[in-house]
Amino acid sequence: MGGVSDLPIAVSVAEITDPDDPRIADYRALTDIELRTRWEPPNGLFIAEGELVLRRALRAGYRPRSFLVDEKRLDQLGDLATGGAPVYAARPAVLERATGFHVHRGVLASFHRRPLPAVPEVLRDARRVVVLEDVNNHTNLGAIFRGAAALGVDAVLLSPTCADPLYRRSVRVSMGEVFAVPYAKFDRWPAGLAEVRAAGFALLALTPAPDAVPLQRLTPGQRQRAALLLGAEGAGLTPAAQAVSDTRVVIPMRRGVDSLNVAAAAAVALWELARDDPPQPVE
């Protein structure tokens, strides 16, 4: 098998020639959302794709179960293959038949999940959080996590019906930033928001409603410990979630545009909430 003997890491590599090989069951039908949703969380795993994302997962302390690599790109694995996790390599056609898509980033890994913390745990040391209701589009979810990481959010809280942040598309779109921002799921919704308020946060419900308060008019007190609530694309926040919020806020629009994509709206709102924060050093 070309390339395996040149692998610059001190691990053995198993060649996969059959897409139905049970050793790579973790990677089967990665584009089938329903199947992956039934398989990944119950089996305590998630899939990461691409060298950068894999490095961020490892840096965050996630433990690999295995690696699956295009045989021509084994050099991309480098020092990533640590901890004794098996390494499997295959030709592109085998990878595509097993995963359901062309693995153009060259390297995949299956990681062990970790138990989710409780809501009070992630709120304990947080100053600014994002709360998501019914955000079940994985692309939007990943983009929100990336914006949250970039704009100083300390935690993300999810309603019970939100999508899985560790689904492959969410992880990829976030560029691995889902590993950098702590998150938790509510057991009760919207009743669980009482825990956020009890922790000292102002609940700010983002809505395009014309009678909402423009974000730039929030007081320093409202900004100090803000919990920004966002709803699903199109539907927005439910009336029930808005009813338990402290303040309904809006991003002022121009030219008759009524709203933004939820990930874009989150980024704009988070920038506004963080605009007076002291600059952070670049790592």
Secondary structure, 3 states (H helix, E strand, C coil): CCCHHHCCCCCCEEECCCCCCHHHHHHCCCCCHHHHHHHCCCCCEEEEECHHHHHHHHHCCCCEEEEEEEHHHHHHCHHHCCCCCCEEEECHHHHHHHHCCCCCCCEEEEEECCCCCCHHHHHCCCCEEEEECCCCCHHHHHHHHHHHHHCCCCEEEECCCCCCCCCHHHHHHCCCHHHCCCEEECCCCCCCHHHHHHCCCEEEEECCCCCCEEHHHCCHHHHHCEEEEECECCCECCHHHHHCCCEEEECCCCCCCCCCCHHHHHHHHHHHHHCCCCCCCCC
